[in-house]
């Protein structure tokens, strides 16, 4: 069963995860000012992406430019992957191609230390992507343990491009932020990514 076949209930049962739903993951965020390039890009791209209204358009026109801005704004080397194969445990269904994955390492040719997985919401339904995102996060946790990467928490996000819902996996507890974060103001969103990576 690849990542996108998991719903939240199946994931929790099959991997004995505790789901924490009443969580505020980012109560104190230091906003990060976007550069002029991102401001101009979003001003042009948001109306286009929402008019086209496909996952591909939202991923290319909104999500990826934001991830590139995160890479530009923080002083920690990261790599960004889009649609890269990430097969961790095929027998248990932890395989497939995450929409986006951020690794805390500058290596761009292969995945080394995944810290954030991002799922584009199908049909703009964020809740339907929580199981897939959780499965990708669990795969990242297992991968990091096998590679002796000292990463305590793996984060995930399900997004429509306009709304973003974050998750955190620590040990066997999958915490789902009780609020969805709006794209605007983008300073808050960039601050969240910055806090996660640092």
Secondary structure by P-SEA (a helix, b strand, c coil): cccccccaaaaaaaabbbbbcccccccccbbbbbcaaaaaaaaacaaaaaaaccaaaaaaccaaaaaaaaaacccbbbbbbccccccccccccccccccbbbbccccccccccccbbbbcccccccccaaaaaaaaaaaaaaaaaaacccccbbbbbbccccbbbbbbbcccbbbccccccccccaaaaaaaaaaaac
